[in-house]
Amino acid sequence: MDWKTYIHSDPKILLGKPVVKGTRLSVEFILGLFSEGWTQQQILESYPTLSAIAIQAVFAFAAECLKEDVFYTPLLSAEAG
């Protein structure tokens, strides 16, 4: 999945947060909906400018970001102690 086809960042849109192209829906917002228990169907019905493939791109983008960062390591260490 090439998320770059669906996700971009523009300083003029939401202060440069990554968004789904053609929308003002940030990756953070969409992931937040899922974390609150929304289903893909609920999101697609509520935000008709999104597509299933764009939602898949949100997850691909997040996965790539996590591969490149290690910010979660201290969190895991704190939970173990």
N, CA, C and O atoms as a GROMACS GRO file, in nm:
protein
  324
    1MET      N    1   0.085  -0.119   0.000
    1MET     CA    2   0.000   0.000   0.000
    1MET      C    3   0.088   0.123   0.000
    1MET      O    4   0.170   0.141   0.090
    2ASP      N    5   0.072   0.206  -0.100
    2ASP     CA    6   0.145   0.332  -0.106
    2ASP      C    7   0.058   0.441  -0.046
    2ASP      O    8  -0.023   0.502  -0.116
    3TRP      N    9   0.074   0.466   0.083
    3TRP     CA   10  -0.009   0.563   0.153
    3TRP      C   11   0.008   0.704   0.098
    3TRP      O   12  -0.080   0.789   0.116
    4LYS      N   13   0.121   0.731   0.032
    4LYS     CA   14   0.148   0.866  -0.019
    4LYS      C   15   0.047   0.910  -0.124
    4LYS      O   16   0.033   1.029  -0.150
    5THR      N   17  -0.022   0.815  -0.184
    5THR     CA   18  -0.127   0.846  -0.280
    5THR      C   19  -0.248   0.908  -0.211
    5THR      O   20  -0.324   0.983  -0.272
    6TYR      N   21  -0.267   0.877  -0.082
    6TYR     CA   22  -0.387   0.917  -0.010
    6TYR      C   23  -0.365   1.013   0.105
    6TYR      O   24  -0.458   1.082   0.147
    7ILE      N   25  -0.244   1.020   0.158
    7ILE     CA   26  -0.214   1.101   0.276
    7ILE      C   27  -0.113   1.209   0.237
    7ILE      O   28  -0.016   1.181   0.167
    8HIS      N   29  -0.136   1.332   0.284
    8HIS     CA   30  -0.037   1.437   0.260
    8HIS      C   31  -0.042   1.539   0.373
    8HIS      O   32  -0.132   1.537   0.457
    9SER      N   33   0.055   1.625   0.373
    9SER     CA   34   0.065   1.730   0.474
    9SER      C   35   0.085   1.863   0.402
    9SER      O   36   0.170   1.876   0.314
   10ASP      N   37   0.005   1.961   0.442
   10ASP     CA   38   0.013   2.095   0.384
   10ASP      C   39   0.003   2.194   0.499
   10ASP      O   40  -0.094   2.190   0.575
   11PRO      N   41   0.101   2.282   0.514
   11PRO     CA   42   0.097   2.378   0.626
   11PRO      C   43  -0.030   2.463   0.629
   11PRO      O   44  -0.064   2.519   0.733
   12LYS      N   45  -0.100   2.473   0.517
   12LYS     CA   46  -0.223   2.552   0.510
   12LYS      C   47  -0.347   2.474   0.556
   12LYS      O   48  -0.455   2.531   0.570
   13ILE      N   49  -0.330   2.343   0.578
   13ILE     CA   50  -0.442   2.259   0.620
   13ILE      C   51  -0.410   2.199   0.756
   13ILE      O   52  -0.314   2.124   0.770
   14LEU      N   53  -0.490   2.233   0.856
   14LEU     CA   54  -0.474   2.182   0.993
   14LEU      C   55  -0.330   2.194   1.044
   14LEU      O   56  -0.278   2.104   1.109
   15LEU      N   57  -0.268   2.306   1.014
   15LEU     CA   58  -0.132   2.336   1.060
   15LEU      C   59  -0.030   2.232   1.016
   15LEU      O   60   0.071   2.211   1.084
   16GLY      N   61  -0.056   2.166   0.905
   16GLY     CA   62   0.040   2.070   0.851
   16GLY      C   63   0.024   1.928   0.900
   16GLY      O   64   0.106   1.842   0.868
   17LYS      N   65  -0.080   1.900   0.979
   17LYS     CA   66  -0.102   1.762   1.023
   17LYS      C   67  -0.128   1.675   0.901
   17LYS      O   68  -0.188   1.723   0.804
   18PRO      N   69  -0.086   1.550   0.903
   18PRO     CA   70  -0.117   1.461   0.790
   18PRO      C   71  -0.268   1.440   0.779
   18PRO      O   72  -0.334   1.408   0.878
   19VAL      N   73  -0.321   1.458   0.660
   19VAL     CA   74  -0.464   1.443   0.634
   19VAL      C   75  -0.486   1.354   0.512
   19VAL      O   76  -0.394   1.332   0.432
   20VAL      N   77  -0.607   1.304   0.500
   20VAL     CA   78  -0.645   1.232   0.378
   20VAL      C   79  -0.662   1.338   0.270
   20VAL      O   80  -0.734   1.437   0.288
   21LYS      N   81  -0.597   1.315   0.157
   21LYS     CA   82  -0.603   1.412   0.046
   21LYS      C   83  -0.748   1.442   0.008
   21LYS      O   84  -0.833   1.353   0.001
   22GLY      N   85  -0.773   1.570  -0.016
   22GLY     CA   86  -0.906   1.613  -0.056
   22GLY      C   87  -1.002   1.634   0.061
   22GLY      O   88  -1.119   1.664   0.041
   23THR      N   89  -0.950   1.617   0.184
   23THR     CA   90  -1.034   1.636   0.302
   23THR      C   91  -0.957   1.719   0.405
   23THR      O   92  -0.840   1.752   0.386
   24ARG      N   93  -1.025   1.752   0.512
   24ARG     CA   94  -0.960   1.812   0.628
   24ARG      C   95  -0.965   1.713   0.743
   24ARG      O   96  -0.965   1.752   0.860
   25LEU      N   97  -0.969   1.584   0.710
   25LEU     CA   98  -0.974   1.477   0.810
   25LEU      C   99  -0.831   1.427   0.835
   25LEU      O  100  -0.768   1.369   0.747
   26SER      N  101  -0.783   1.452   0.956
   26SER     CA  102  -0.646   1.414   0.986
   26SER      C  103  -0.635   1.265   1.017
   26SER      O  104  -0.732   1.201   1.058
   27VAL      N  105  -0.516   1.214   0.997
   27VAL     CA  106  -0.486   1.076   1.034
   27VAL      C  107  -0.515   1.056   1.183
   27VAL      O  108  -0.574   0.956   1.222
   28GLU      N  109  -0.474   1.151   1.263
   28GLU     CA  110  -0.497   1.146   1.408
   28GLU      C  111  -0.646   1.135   1.439
   28GLU      O  112  -0.685   1.055   1.524
   29PHE      N  113  -0.729   1.213   1.372
   29PHE     CA  114  -0.874   1.211   1.396
   29PHE      C  115  -0.933   1.076   1.361
   29PHE      O  116  -1.011   1.020   1.437
   30ILE      N  117  -0.895   1.023   1.245
   30ILE     CA  118  -0.950   0.894   1.200
   30ILE      C  119  -0.907   0.781   1.294
   30ILE      O  120  -0.989   0.697   1.331
   31LEU      N  121  -0.781   0.779   1.332
   31LEU     CA  122  -0.735   0.677   1.428
   31LEU      C  123  -0.808   0.692   1.561
   31LEU      O  124  -0.839   0.593   1.627
   32GLY      N  125  -0.835   0.816   1.600
   32GLY     CA  126  -0.910   0.841   1.723
   32GLY      C  127  -1.050   0.783   1.717
   32GLY      O  128  -1.099   0.728   1.816
   33LEU      N  129  -1.116   0.794   1.602
   33LEU     CA  130  -1.249   0.736   1.588
   33LEU      C  131  -1.244   0.585   1.609
   33LEU      O  132  -1.328   0.529   1.680
   34PHE      N  133  -1.145   0.519   1.549
   34PHE     CA  134  -1.131   0.375   1.568
   34PHE      C  135  -1.103   0.342   1.714
   34PHE      O  136  -1.155   0.244   1.767
   35SER      N  137  -1.021   0.423   1.780
   35SER     CA  138  -0.988   0.394   1.920
   35SER      C  139  -1.109   0.412   2.011
   35SER      O  140  -1.114   0.356   2.120
   36GLU      N  141  -1.207   0.491   1.966
   36GLU     CA  142  -1.330   0.510   2.043
   36GLU      C  143  -1.435   0.403   2.012
   36GLU      O  144  -1.543   0.404   2.070
   37GLY      N  145  -1.401   0.311   1.921
   37GLY     CA  146  -1.491   0.200   1.892
   37GLY      C  147  -1.572   0.213   1.764
   37GLY      O  148  -1.656   0.127   1.735
   38TRP      N  149  -1.548   0.319   1.687
   38TRP     CA  150  -1.620   0.331   1.560
   38TRP      C  151  -1.576   0.219   1.466
   38TRP      O  152  -1.461   0.175   1.470
   39THR      N  153  -1.666   0.174   1.383
   39THR     CA  154  -1.633   0.075   1.280
   39THR      C  155  -1.600   0.148   1.150
   39THR      O  156  -1.631   0.266   1.133
   40GLN      N  157  -1.538   0.075   1.060
   40GLN     CA  158  -1.508   0.135   0.929
   40GLN      C  159  -1.638   0.180   0.862
   40GLN      O  160  -1.642   0.287   0.802
   41GLN      N  161  -1.741   0.100   0.871
   41GLN     CA  162  -1.869   0.134   0.810
   41GLN      C  163  -1.926   0.263   0.868
   41GLN      O  164  -1.976   0.347   0.794
   42GLN      N  165  -1.918   0.280   0.999
   42GLN     CA  166  -1.968   0.403   1.062
   42GLN      C  167  -1.890   0.525   1.013
   42GLN      O  168  -1.948   0.631   0.986
   43ILE      N  169  -1.759   0.510   1.002
   43ILE     CA  170  -1.676   0.621   0.956
   43ILE      C  171  -1.709   0.656   0.811
   43ILE      O  172  -1.724   0.774   0.777
   44LEU      N  173  -1.720   0.555   0.727
   44LEU     CA  174  -1.750   0.581   0.586
   44LEU      C  175  -1.888   0.644   0.569
   44LEU      O  176  -1.906   0.730   0.482
   45GLU      N  177  -1.984   0.604   0.650
   45GLU     CA  178  -2.118   0.662   0.642
   45GLU      C  179  -2.119   0.807   0.693
   45GLU      O  180  -2.190   0.892   0.639
   46SER      N  181  -2.040   0.834   0.796
   46SER     CA  182  -2.037   0.968   0.854
   46SER      C  183  -1.951   1.065   0.775
   46SER      O  184  -1.974   1.186   0.779
   47TYR      N  185  -1.852   1.014   0.704
   47TYR     CA  186  -1.759   1.097   0.628
   47TYR      C  187  -1.752   1.043   0.484
   47TYR      O  188  -1.656   0.974   0.449
   48PRO      N  189  -1.851   1.075   0.403
   48PRO     CA  190  -1.859   1.017   0.268
   48PRO      C  191  -1.745   1.054   0.175
   48PRO      O  192  -1.730   0.994   0.068
   49THR      N  193  -1.664   1.153   0.212
   49THR     CA  194  -1.550   1.187   0.127
   49THR      C  195  -1.437   1.085   0.143
   49THR      O  196  -1.343   1.084   0.064
   50LEU      N  197  -1.446   1.000   0.244
   50LEU     CA  198  -1.345   0.896   0.265
   50LEU      C  199  -1.381   0.771   0.185
   50LEU      O  200  -1.497   0.749   0.150
   51SER      N  201  -1.280   0.690   0.159
   51SER     CA  202  -1.301   0.560   0.095
   51SER      C  203  -1.233   0.455   0.182
   51SER      O  204  -1.150   0.487   0.268
   52ALA      N  205  -1.269   0.331   0.160
   52ALA     CA  206  -1.207   0.222   0.236
   52ALA      C  207  -1.057   0.219   0.213
   52ALA      O  208  -0.980   0.193   0.306
   53ILE      N  209  -1.014   0.245   0.092
   53ILE     CA  210  -0.870   0.243   0.062
   53ILE      C  211  -0.799   0.360   0.131
   53ILE      O  212  -0.684   0.345   0.172
   54ALA      N  213  -0.866   0.474   0.146
   54ALA     CA  214  -0.806   0.587   0.217
   54ALA      C  215  -0.788   0.552   0.364
   54ALA      O  216  -0.688   0.590   0.426
   55ILE      N  217  -0.885   0.480   0.422
   55ILE     CA  218  -0.871   0.437   0.561
   55ILE      C  219  -0.756   0.338   0.575
   55ILE      O  220  -0.681   0.344   0.672
   56GLN      N  221  -0.742   0.250   0.479
   56GLN     CA  222  -0.629   0.156   0.481
   56GLN      C  223  -0.497   0.234   0.475
   56GLN      O  224  -0.400   0.197   0.540
   57ALA      N  225  -0.495   0.342   0.397
   57ALA     CA  226  -0.375   0.426   0.387
   57ALA      C  227  -0.342   0.492   0.521
   57ALA      O  228  -0.225   0.510   0.554
   58VAL      N  229  -0.446   0.529   0.597
   58VAL     CA  230  -0.424   0.587   0.730
   58VAL      C  231  -0.345   0.488   0.816
   58VAL      O  232  -0.250   0.526   0.883
   59PHE      N  233  -0.386   0.362   0.814
   59PHE     CA  234  -0.316   0.261   0.893
   59PHE      C  235  -0.176   0.233   0.840
   59PHE      O  236  -0.083   0.210   0.918
   60ALA      N  237  -0.160   0.234   0.708
   60ALA     CA  238  -0.028   0.212   0.650
   60ALA      C  239   0.066   0.326   0.689
   60ALA      O  240   0.183   0.302   0.720
   61PHE      N  241   0.016   0.448   0.688
   61PHE     CA  242   0.094   0.565   0.728
   61PHE      C  243   0.135   0.551   0.875
   61PHE      O  244   0.252   0.570   0.909
   62ALA      N  245   0.040   0.518   0.962
   62ALA     CA  246   0.069   0.504   1.105
   62ALA      C  247   0.170   0.393   1.129
   62ALA      O  248   0.260   0.409   1.212
   63ALA      N  249   0.157   0.283   1.060
   63ALA     CA  250   0.251   0.172   1.076
   63ALA      C  251   0.392   0.213   1.036
   63ALA      O  252   0.488   0.179   1.103
   64GLU      N  253   0.403   0.286   0.926
   64GLU     CA  254   0.536   0.331   0.882
   64GLU      C  255   0.596   0.429   0.983
   64GLU      O  256   0.716   0.424   1.011
   65CYS      N  257   0.513   0.518   1.036
   65CYS     CA  258   0.562   0.613   1.136
   65CYS      C  259   0.615   0.540   1.260
   65CYS      O  260   0.719   0.577   1.315
   66LEU      N  261   0.546   0.437   1.302
   66LEU     CA  262   0.588   0.363   1.421
   66LEU      C  263   0.717   0.284   1.396
   66LEU      O  264   0.796   0.264   1.488
   67LYS      N  265   0.738   0.241   1.274
   67LYS     CA  266   0.862   0.171   1.241
   67LYS      C  267   0.983   0.262   1.255
   67LYS      O  268   1.092   0.217   1.289
   68GLU      N  269   0.963   0.391   1.227
   68GLU     CA  270   1.074   0.485   1.224
   68GLU      C  271   1.100   0.552   1.358
   68GLU      O  272   1.207   0.610   1.377
   69ASP      N  273   1.007   0.545   1.451
   69ASP     CA  274   1.022   0.613   1.579
   69ASP      C  275   1.034   0.513   1.693
   69ASP      O  276   0.989   0.399   1.683
   70VAL      N  277   1.095   0.557   1.800
   70VAL     CA  278   1.109   0.471   1.918
   70VAL      C  279   1.047   0.536   2.041
   70VAL      O  280   1.083   0.502   2.153
   71PHE      N  281   0.954   0.629   2.021
   71PHE     CA  282   0.896   0.702   2.132
   71PHE      C  283   0.819   0.612   2.228
   71PHE      O  284   0.796   0.651   2.343
   72TYR      N  285   0.779   0.493   2.185
   72TYR     CA  286   0.699   0.406   2.268
   72TYR      C  287   0.784   0.320   2.362
   72TYR      O  288   0.729   0.260   2.455
   73THR      N  289   0.914   0.312   2.343
   73THR     CA  290   1.001   0.229   2.426
   73THR      C  291   0.992   0.267   2.574
   73THR      O  292   0.978   0.177   2.657
   74PRO      N  293   1.001   0.395   2.612
   74PRO     CA  294   0.990   0.429   2.755
   74PRO      C  295   0.854   0.389   2.813
   74PRO      O  296   0.845   0.353   2.930
   75LEU      N  297   0.747   0.396   2.734
   75LEU     CA  298   0.616   0.358   2.783
   75LEU      C  299   0.612   0.210   2.819
   75LEU      O  300   0.556   0.172   2.922
   76LEU      N  301   0.672   0.127   2.736
   76LEU     CA  302   0.674  -0.016   2.764
   76LEU      C  303   0.758  -0.047   2.888
   76LEU      O  304   0.722  -0.135   2.966
   77SER      N  305   0.868   0.024   2.905
   77SER     CA  306   0.953   0.004   3.021
   77SER      C  307   0.881   0.046   3.149
   77SER      O  308   0.894  -0.021   3.252
   78ALA      N  309   0.806   0.153   3.144
   78ALA     CA  310   0.734   0.202   3.263
   78ALA      C  311   0.626   0.104   3.305
   78ALA      O  312   0.602   0.086   3.424
   79GLU      N  313   0.559   0.040   3.208
   79GLU     CA  314   0.453  -0.056   3.238
   79GLU      C  315   0.512  -0.183   3.303
   79GLU      O  316   0.447  -0.244   3.388
   80ALA      N  317   0.632  -0.220   3.264
   80ALA     CA  318   0.693  -0.343   3.315
   80ALA      C  319   0.736  -0.326   3.461
   80ALA      O  320   0.742  -0.424   3.536
   81GLY      N  321   0.766  -0.203   3.503
   81GLY     CA  322   0.818  -0.179   3.636
   81GLY      C  323   0.718  -0.159   3.738
   81GLY      O  324   0.752  -0.138   3.855
   0.00000   0.00000   0.00000
